[in-house]
Structure formats: C-alpha cells, structure tokens
C-alpha cells in the first residue's frame, strides 16, 4: 500500500522511532507502574524502596551512550523526559525490560482486563499481567517506512518495539510517529493508494459474490432436475405397481409399463 514514494532518508527513518520510553522492571508493583503511567513521570528513586532501574523514563538513545549507573529517575512531579527532536511516546504503554532485554509491554488494555477480573491490584507485579510482544523489528532492518507500516497493519499493533542487533530495546514505532515523519504530499499519495486498494478489494468481493451466486444457481438447477427425474421414476413404479395389483392380465401390465417408460425417456419405441 506504500510504494517507493514513501521512502525516507536515513535521518527521517530515525525520526519515526520514539526513543523516550516509560521503562519498568517486571518485578515492580502494578500500582507503582499505573501511577507512573498516569503521571507521565516516574516515582522518586526511593519510592517504596524501588531503585531507578526498576521504574524509569529514559531516552534509549541516551541510555545507549551512557553507563548503566547514570540512568536515574525523574522527579515525581516532572513530565515525561523529552530529548530535543525526539517525540515522547504516550504513557498509555510501559515497556517491561529486564537485563536490557524487552520482555513485555504493559498497556492500558492489560490494566482494564485485569480490573475486569476483580483481581487485587496491590498483590500483582508487572510481570504478572504484561503482554509479551509477538512482533519486534531490528533497527538495522528498518530501511523503509513501508516495513514498519506493514507490520503495524498486518498484526494490528499499536506499538512496534524496535530492538538493536543485541536485542536491546531501542525505541518504538507507532502510527502517530509514522504520520509525523510523512510529509503532506506523501500522506496524500498514501490516501489515494489506500482508496485504490479499497476499491480494488470491493470489485474483487463483488466479482466473487457474483461467481458464487452463479455457481449456486447452477447447483440448484442441477439438484432440481435430479429430484424431478427421481420423482418421475417413483411415479412410474407406483403406476406399474398399481396396474399389477388391479389386473392379472400380463398384456395390460406390459402395455402400461411401456407407456410410462416412453413418457419418462421421451422416445417413440420401448422394447421390454
């Protein structure tokens, strides 16, 4: 649905990756993660005894270039951190990372589902309910916006995690980040392509329905003819049987049989 007209230069491709993420440890309490998602910021480093490595909002691009002990939490009252030129991902999603590896996603949908089950939230950790991302994309494989777009559409994803060659979390691609990277002309071309695709699919659907209707009509006609033929055969047998019961004259029986068979076969002569 997206052709080469949507190909972006390297800097534009990097811009579709949201690198400021809300990252949580799988062992952090669900209530603390919900609070961090709601504020768009992290709890203080000492909140409930959790360290900065358990709940943190960080730019993965910065995290890659700094040592592990320099990753700290932002104050509880601060908004989600933002790096210049890098859009922040909505806090409707937290990325569950352990030992630098992405192990799952915690989304609003997961929280709603667990609330609907009436399970006590205070007794749960993030690892108990987070959903494991079935689809990720290596940053080195992101050579065209079409790749990310197709994965989002094909798997009905809200978030497409981007990982490095070492499988470490780099960032995420969303529908919104894709749209920000595409210029109005490209969006117009994409819209036209989508409309053409929809029209093509509609034509294919109508043609398939017409073909199925034709096949069904043919099948019904063949079945009706077969039933009519069977009914005539049963009628002949009934007539012959009646004649046999009503007359002991063999000639009358044969004459009746010949007449009925001629009528069934639509011919001039029948030899019995």
Secondary structure by P-SEA (a helix, b strand, c coil): cccccccccaaaaaaacccccccccccccaaaaaaaaaaccccccccccccccccccccaaaaaacccccccccccccccccccccccccccbbbbbccccccccccaaaaaaaaaacccccccccccccccccbbbbccccccaaaaaaaaaaacccbbbbbcccccccccccaaaaaaaccaaaaaaaaaaaaaaaaaaaaaaaaaaaaaaaaaaaaaaaaaaaaaaaaaaaaaaaaaaaaaaacccaaaaaaaaaaaaaaaaccccccc
